Amino acid sequence: MKKIVITGLSILMFGAMTVTAYAASTYETPAEAAAAVTNKTVEEVVAQRQDTDMTYGQIADEAGKLDAFKDAMLEIKKDILDQRVTDGTLTQEKADEIYKAIQDNAANCDGTGSAEIGKNYGVGFGMKSGNGTCDGSGYNGKGNKGNGMGNRVGNGTGTCVNE
């Protein structure tokens, strides 16, 4: 009986770790990541960002969850870079270079998004693309259409790792 209980608990713990690891890589936008780590809804963090002009990273930092948010953003950026390599719009070498820069920057990230790594490498990750649609395209408020890698919400600012 003891072996059955221990085996059952082991399977349960492994399953919980797997679900947690999977959930961390399922965020598609900075808003989703900020909402998840702060235990708020996406609508709540989007409204907070709009009302306070805080980045999603600052919202996470205010909740004491900046490190968790940075980890989620690293996963989002890795997924985007991997997809660009798969699509043939980015070489693996360039993707690795960008990802390393993002990882290095994450160590000093304060959540303000000031490093603009994506901009520096020509990979905007949806930055300044406006509040767009599923592909990150939208209007920037000046009547100019923007293009980017924003997913679903198209709102790509938030942290140093989200650039």
C-alpha positions in Angstrom: 0.0 0.0 0.0 2.9 2.3 0.9 4.4 1.8 -2.6 1.2 2.6 -4.3 0.8 5.9 -2.4 4.4 6.9 -3.1 4.1 6.0 -6.7 0.8 7.9 -7.0 2.3 11.0 -5.3 5.3 10.8 -7.5 3.2 10.7 -10.6 1.0 13.6 -9.3 4.1 15.7 -8.5 5.6 15.0 -12.0 2.3 15.9 -13.6 2.1 19.2 -11.7 5.7 20.1 -12.8 4.9 19.3 -16.4 1.7 21.4 -16.4 3.6 24.3 -14.8 6.4 24.1 -17.3 3.9 23.8 -20.2 1.9 26.8 -18.9 5.0 28.9 -18.7 5.6 28.5 -22.5 2.0 29.1 -23.6 1.9 32.9 -23.2 1.8 34.6 -26.5 1.8 38.2 -25.4 3.4 40.3 -22.7 -0.1 41.1 -21.4 -0.8 37.4 -21.0 2.5 36.8 -19.2 1.9 39.8 -16.9 -1.6 38.7 -16.1 -0.5 35.2 -15.3 2.3 36.1 -13.0 0.3 38.8 -11.1 -2.9 36.6 -10.9 -4.9 39.3 -12.8 -6.8 39.0 -15.9 -5.4 40.2 -19.3 -8.1 42.9 -19.3 -7.0 44.1 -15.9 -3.3 44.4 -16.8 -4.1 46.1 -20.1 -6.3 48.6 -18.3 -3.6 49.2 -15.7 -1.0 49.7 -18.4 -3.3 52.2 -20.2 -4.3 54.0 -17.0 -0.9 54.3 -15.5 1.4 54.2 -18.6 3.4 51.5 -16.8 5.0 48.7 -18.8 3.9 45.1 -18.3 7.3 44.6 -16.7 6.7 47.4 -14.2 3.2 45.9 -13.4 4.9 42.6 -12.7 7.6 44.3 -10.7 5.0 46.1 -8.6 3.5 42.7 -7.7 6.9 41.3 -6.8 6.9 39.0 -9.9 9.5 40.6 -12.2 11.7 37.5 -12.4 8.8 35.3 -13.3 7.7 37.8 -15.9 11.2 38.0 -17.4 11.3 34.2 -17.6 7.9 34.1 -19.4 9.1 36.8 -21.8 12.3 34.9 -22.6 10.1 32.0 -23.6 7.9 34.2 -25.7 10.9 35.7 -27.5 12.5 32.3 -28.0 9.3 30.9 -29.5 9.1 33.9 -31.9 12.8 33.6 -32.9 12.4 29.8 -33.4 9.3 30.4 -35.6 11.2 33.0 -37.7 14.0 30.5 -38.2 11.5 27.9 -39.3 9.8 30.4 -41.6 13.2 31.2 -43.2 13.1 34.9 -42.3 15.9 34.6 -39.8 19.0 32.5 -39.7 19.7 30.3 -36.7 22.9 32.1 -36.1 21.2 35.5 -36.0 18.4 34.1 -33.8 21.0 32.7 -31.4 22.8 36.1 -31.3 19.6 37.9 -30.6 18.5 35.4 -27.9 21.9 35.7 -26.2 21.6 39.5 -26.1 18.1 39.2 -24.6 19.3 36.7 -22.0 22.3 38.9 -21.1 20.0 42.0 -20.8 17.5 40.1 -18.6 20.1 40.1 -15.8 19.9 43.9 -15.5 16.3 44.3 -16.6 14.2 46.7 -14.5 11.0 46.2 -16.4 10.9 49.5 -18.2 11.8 48.1 -21.7 14.5 50.7 -22.1 17.1 48.5 -23.8 15.1 48.1 -27.0 17.1 45.0 -28.1 14.6 44.0 -30.7 14.8 47.4 -32.3 18.6 47.3 -32.2 18.6 43.9 -34.1 15.8 44.8 -36.4 13.4 42.5 -34.6 10.7 44.6 -33.1 8.7 41.8 -31.4 5.6 44.0 -31.9 7.0 47.1 -30.4 5.4 50.3 -31.4 3.0 48.4 -33.7 -0.1 49.8 -32.1 -2.9 47.9 -30.5 -3.3 45.7 -33.5 -4.8 42.4 -34.5 -3.6 38.8 -34.5 -0.5 39.5 -36.6 0.7 42.5 -34.7 -0.2 45.0 -37.4 -2.1 48.1 -36.4 -2.1 51.8 -36.6 0.2 53.8 -34.4 -2.2 56.7 -33.7 -0.6 58.9 -36.4 -2.4 57.1 -39.3 0.7 55.1 -40.1 0.3 51.3 -40.3 2.9 49.5 -38.3 4.1 45.9 -38.6 5.6 43.7 -36.0 5.6 40.4 -34.3 2.9 41.2 -31.7 0.6 38.2 -31.2 -3.1 38.7 -30.8 -3.1 41.9 -28.8 -0.1 43.4 -30.8 0.9 45.3 -27.7 4.6 44.4 -27.5 6.2 46.7 -24.9 6.8 45.7 -21.4 10.2 44.6 -20.3 13.8 44.6 -21.3 13.4 41.0 -22.5 10.4 42.1 -24.6 12.2 44.2 -27.1 
